[in-house]
Amino acid sequence: HVFKQKKYLSAPALMRSFQDDMAEAMLDQDYSSVPIPQLPLPTTISYNETRETTLTWKDHVDGNKMPGKSVVINEPPYKRQRVTPATSTRQVIEVLNFCVVRTDREAAIASVCESFDHNVEAYHNEEIDYGADAALCKHLALLLLKESNEAQRMKSNKKKFNQDDYRANSHDGTSKGYTEEISRTVEALEMVYRCSANYVSSSFTRVGLEILPLLLGIINKELCCLKDSSSSEQCEDVNTEEDVRPKRTTSDSTLDSTMSGSEKKSQKENFYVSNQNTSSPNLLRKCTKIIGHFARVGSATETMAYHPDLLSTLKNIIDSQSDFVPSEARLNSLWIIANLACNTENMVMMACTPGLMDTLVKQCRFNDDKRLKHPESFSDYIHLIRAQSIAARAMLNLSWAPENKIPMFEVDNLVDSLITMLLTRTSEWGGRGHGVSTFLLQSRRHASGALRNLAAAPRRNKFHLCKHGNGSLLNSLLDAARNDPDTSVKTRVLATLHNLTCADSAEILISEPGLLDLLSELATANETTGNTEDELGTLAFRTLRTMEKAASSDMSCHDSLQKVLNEVSATRNSTVLKPVKTESSAE
């Protein structure tokens, strides 16, 4: 009744009135009569709305408009609408801070999502300035605490009901699951972090170390519940004290591999409907996206990488065999790992993280998995090659550290996976205009860069790389240098050959069929200042010179090398060597 009497007040006046009423209530020891401030209903412009615009007085004088008429302007459709300034950012955040009761919380978070759902970076910066990140962090912590308390209450009553009664009675009007509220709060938090990198950095400094444990806890519980029946039961036995959500209906928790794409999609929808109180497809997607926003900030990557359980949680998302884990969550996790690997302080630690390198290699060798070798749809294939490209970038960055070169070379199938990506130039799914060739090109560039980095290793590793797979690595490098249409890939392949050259490997390289002819052809190509052909020719000539220094005169192949080198030197216009990147680098 108090609010109805004051509904005509503006927002600041309403807040002042609320504070006065609160002071009076405290004196009277009557807190229940104090109303919670409410917002006016948000108004948006609909897609089909028209606006009448009256012309100016000059138009009347000039006779351009008949009296009583107006011009109707059809508004163009908006990609994403933003609420009008009637509901300001500050108002939305203030109301969120005041809401504790469920109905008030739900209304407040709905208003937050509607207000923050846009891609205007300046407005998101403003939201950070007003403290939206801190408000949502506290709101999320409150919901997780209430969910935990509710789980403990249900667990104490579990013995009084059988499993069906337990599931049926665990979500009544006052104690239903908090999954939807948590999902909406995480969604709103992700919207806020669409701000600029500088604002993400300041927010991470303020609340990042408080938000990360909350997100990781949500992810781990979600992964635990998405496992199949057997693993779900095992997870419940092991983590009884930490499981804060009711057990899900597990009959639909796995998808039959013989199902068609439409049948799998239908079963996924049925799964989320039957488990709507304990499952949300947005949780994993949005949680990983928030962590990805943090990973955009270079100064935060070291703190994040050393945060307990972060790498293991991301690894579990990527390795999850459940078909209910969104593909976007897997791609987000790979992207985060690749970005964290850009920091030199993280490289050695990440390469030594148990199972992480094996996970990255597995993403690059999806053809070895019978379930993934023949994807059922084009979207499935796009996901696989995108994951492959990001995993290759992570390996490229990790291979930059000198301490990682030998351990990475010893990882099973790592070099073979790089070779496979280097030689994959086309696909049966290509030509559809959805970026297949772009993702394959990125994979080839990252793979050739990683091989270049691994080749800049001690002499013993150079020798073993040249002998790898009975010469399969050298054959693949020659094939890529001759036939790859991308100049960046060719440059990195030649840099790999240059880095492989040493006293221990010189004889193997010189004796490789076709290698000297390839280097001679590239080194004597027509030179054009500023052209990429000049860079390739210079790098090929430098490789020949390095072979000459590494080879001893008593080698059987020394004479053939000297002959080729003399021909190249006579043909080239100048012997001035231009600086070319041959050592390790990260991207």
Sequence and secondary structure as in RCSB ss.txt:
>XXXX:A:sequence
HVFKQKKYLSAPALMRSFQDDMAEAMLDQDYSSVPIPQLPLPTTISYNETRETTLTWKDHVDGNKMPGKSVVINE
PPYKRQRVTPATSTRQVIEVLNFCVVRTDREAAIASVCESFDHNVEAYHNEEIDYGADAALCKHLALLLLKESNE
AQRMKSNKKKFNQDDYRANSHDGTSKGYTEEISRTVEALEMVYRCSANYVSSSFTRVGLEILPLLLGIINKELCC
LKDSSSSEQCEDVNTEEDVRPKRTTSDSTLDSTMSGSEKKSQKENFYVSNQNTSSPNLLRKCTKIIGHFARVGSA
TETMAYHPDLLSTLKNIIDSQSDFVPSEARLNSLWIIANLACNTENMVMMACTPGLMDTLVKQCRFNDDKRLKHP
ESFSDYIHLIRAQSIAARAMLNLSWAPENKIPMFEVDNLVDSLITMLLTRTSEWGGRGHGVSTFLLQSRRHASGA
LRNLAAAPRRNKFHLCKHGNGSLLNSLLDAARNDPDTSVKTRVLATLHNLTCADSAEILISEPGLLDLLSELATA
NETTGNTEDELGTLAFRTLRTMEKAASSDMSCHDSLQKVLNEVSATRNSTVLKPVKTESSAE
>XXXX:A:secstr
 HHHHTTTS HHHHHHHHHHHHHHHHHHT  TT             TT EEEE   HHHHHHT S TT  EEEE 
   SS    TTS HHHHHHHHHH  SHHHHHHHHHHHHHHH S  HHHHHHHHHTTHHHHHHHHHHHHHHHHHHH
HHHHHHTGGGS HHHHHHHSS TTT  SHHHHHHHHHHHHHHTTS HHHHHHHIIIIIHHHHHHHHHHHHHHHHH
HS HHHHHHHHHHTTTT  S     TTSS  TTS HHHHHHHHHHHHHHTTTT  HHHHHHHHHHHHHHHT HHH
HHHHHTSTTHHHHHHHHHH   TTS HHHHHHHHHHHHHHTTSHHHHHHHHTSTTHHHHHHHHHTGGGSHHHHS 
SSHHHHHHHHHHHHHHHHHHHHHTTSGGGHHHHHTSTTHHHHHHHHHH    TT SSSSSHHHHHHHHHHHHHHH
HHHHHSS HHHHHHHHHGGGGHHHHHHHHHHHH S HHHHHHHHHHHHHH STTTHHHHHHSTTHHHHHHHHHTS
   TT HHHHHHHHHHHHHHHHHHHS TTSTTHHHHHHHHHHHHHHSS         S    
